[in-house]
Amino acid sequence: LCGRDGADRLASYARRVRSGDVDNLEGQAAAFYFARLFGQGFHRAEDRWINAALDYGYAVLRGAIARGLVAHGLHPTLGLFHDSEQNAFNLADDLIDPFRPLVDLHVTRNAEGMEGDLAPADKSALVALLNVDVAMPQGCMSALSAIEYAVESLVRVFEGDSSALELPEVIGLQPHRLEC
């Protein structure tokens, strides 16, 4: 969706990651991924607009996922793979990754010439990503609705009614339109 090369290399990383990631392939893939999106010298730790936008957008997604978890009777602190005692959002962090590309795509498309802090309009645009269409097994829906479906899917897996999570696929940044 961003028109960058390297998808084959990322797929190779994904195939080779094992439980516990002892070879740090996820970290290597992330470094490669962000360098492809934002340039060779890019680092996530830098104090710059891109990182502020990524962090803000991820926080919006994380909050929406945590809200969905609580609404379905789950405790966001109790994660599956994320299990830090200092992290109140372990389970939300377990579910966030399929939604992150929404933020990445938005920031990639809007980063040119951006400097300094996020403006209120930047923050509004990042919150509005919750209303962007994603593809789910049930069809296209807003990211916020997809979060609800993903959480419900997780509940079904926990209850033994399903063996697979229903997760979104990012298809662009088209705002969701309600059909009346």
Buried (B, 14 or more C-beta within 10 A) or exposed (E): EEEEEEEEBBEEBEEEBEEEBEEEBEEBBBBBBBBBBBEEEBEEEEEBBBBBBBBBBBEBBBBBBBBBBBEEEBEBBEBEEBEEEEBEBBBBBBBBEBBBBBBBBBBBEBBEEBEEEBEEEBBEBBBBBBBBBBBBEEEBBBBBBBBBBBBBBBBBBEEEEBEEBBBBEBEEBEEBEEEE
